[in-house]
Amino acid sequence: MREELKNWLLAEDAEDIAAFVERANEPLISFSEMLKKERKGTLCCQFTRLNAAAP
């Protein structure tokens, strides 16, 4: 059981690192600009897609 948990946690870390690397060259925007884009529905990133699918 411990080995399974360790492997699961390592896989989660690998996914997080891969997402970070994938988005490393995206332009930086301010928090207020991000909120404006999110409200308009024009913010395109993995985080918003994941949250949109959440209940």
Backbone as numpy.savetxt, mean C-alpha at the origin, in Angstrom:
# Nx Ny Nz CAx CAy CAz Cx Cy Cz
3.81 -25.07 13.96 3.00 -23.88 13.96 3.87 -22.60 13.96
4.90 -22.60 14.77 5.78 -21.43 14.81 6.45 -21.17 13.47
6.86 -22.25 12.82 7.51 -22.12 11.51 6.55 -21.54 10.48
5.28 -21.96 10.53 4.27 -21.43 9.62 4.05 -19.95 9.85
3.99 -19.56 11.12 3.81 -18.15 11.46 5.00 -17.33 10.98
6.20 -17.84 11.22 7.41 -17.13 10.78 7.40 -16.95 9.26
7.04 -18.01 8.53 7.00 -17.93 7.07 5.94 -16.94 6.60
4.80 -16.92 7.27 3.73 -15.99 6.92 4.19 -14.55 7.15
4.83 -14.30 8.29 5.32 -12.95 8.59 6.39 -12.51 7.60
7.28 -13.41 7.24 8.31 -13.08 6.26 7.70 -12.79 4.89
6.65 -13.53 4.52 5.98 -13.27 3.24 5.30 -11.91 3.26
4.68 -11.56 4.39 4.06 -10.24 4.53 5.11 -9.14 4.38
6.25 -9.31 5.03 7.34 -8.33 4.92 7.81 -8.20 3.48
7.95 -9.33 2.79 8.40 -9.30 1.40 7.41 -8.55 0.52
6.10 -8.74 0.76 5.08 -8.00 0.00 5.19 -6.51 0.25
5.37 -6.13 1.52 5.50 -4.71 1.86 6.72 -4.08 1.19
7.83 -4.78 1.24 9.06 -4.27 0.62 8.89 -4.16 -0.89
8.26 -5.14 -1.50 8.04 -5.11 -2.95 7.15 -3.92 -3.33
6.11 -3.65 -2.55 5.24 -2.52 -2.83 6.01 -1.21 -2.69
6.85 -1.11 -1.69 7.66 0.09 -1.48 8.60 0.32 -2.66
9.28 -0.73 -3.09 10.22 -0.62 -4.21 9.48 -0.24 -5.48
8.32 -0.85 -5.69 7.52 -0.57 -6.89 7.10 0.90 -6.96
6.84 1.50 -5.82 6.34 2.88 -5.79 7.43 3.91 -5.48
8.67 3.50 -5.39 9.76 4.39 -4.97 9.92 5.61 -5.86
9.60 5.50 -7.14 9.81 6.62 -8.06 8.55 7.46 -8.28
7.49 7.18 -7.54 6.28 8.00 -7.67 6.56 9.40 -7.14
5.93 10.40 -7.73 6.15 11.75 -7.24 5.57 11.93 -5.83
6.22 12.77 -5.05 5.72 13.06 -3.72 4.61 14.10 -3.80
3.57 13.93 -3.00 2.50 14.93 -2.91 2.23 15.21 -1.45
1.69 16.38 -1.18 1.37 16.74 0.19 0.16 15.94 0.66
-0.02 15.91 1.96 -1.16 15.20 2.53 -2.46 15.82 2.06
-2.54 17.15 2.03 -3.77 17.81 1.59 -4.06 17.50 0.12
-3.02 17.44 -0.71 -3.21 17.09 -2.13 -3.69 15.64 -2.26
-3.13 14.77 -1.42 -3.58 13.38 -1.43 -5.06 13.28 -1.07
-5.49 14.04 -0.06 -6.90 14.03 0.33 -7.80 14.54 -0.79
-7.37 15.60 -1.47 -8.16 16.14 -2.59 -8.32 15.08 -3.68
-7.21 14.42 -4.03 -7.27 13.39 -5.07 -8.14 12.21 -4.63
-8.04 11.84 -3.36 -8.81 10.72 -2.85 -10.30 11.05 -2.89
-10.67 12.27 -2.54 -12.07 12.68 -2.57 -12.62 12.72 -3.99
-11.77 13.09 -4.94 -12.19 13.13 -6.34 -12.21 11.73 -6.96
-11.58 10.79 -6.29 -11.48 9.44 -6.85 -10.37 9.29 -7.85
-9.41 10.23 -7.83 -8.31 10.18 -8.80 -6.99 9.72 -8.19
-7.02 9.36 -6.93 -5.80 8.86 -6.29 -5.64 7.40 -6.68
-4.58 7.10 -7.41 -4.39 5.75 -7.93 -3.19 5.12 -7.25
-3.46 4.31 -6.27 -2.37 3.57 -5.64 -2.92 2.32 -4.99
-2.06 1.41 -4.65 -2.45 0.13 -4.09 -3.20 0.31 -2.77
-2.77 1.25 -1.95 -3.38 1.44 -0.65 -4.87 1.74 -0.77
-5.23 2.63 -1.66 -6.64 2.99 -1.79 -7.44 1.84 -2.40
-6.84 1.09 -3.31 -7.54 -0.04 -3.89 -7.83 -1.09 -2.84
-6.87 -1.33 -1.96 -7.07 -2.32 -0.90 -8.14 -1.86 0.07
-8.11 -0.60 0.46 -9.10 -0.10 1.40 -10.49 -0.04 0.79
-10.59 0.19 -0.49 -11.89 0.24 -1.14 -12.56 -1.13 -1.10
-11.77 -2.19 -1.10 -12.32 -3.54 -1.07 -12.68 -3.99 0.35
-12.17 -3.28 1.34 -12.43 -3.67 2.73 -13.88 -3.35 3.11
-14.46 -4.15 4.00 -15.85 -3.90 4.41 -15.99 -2.63 5.21
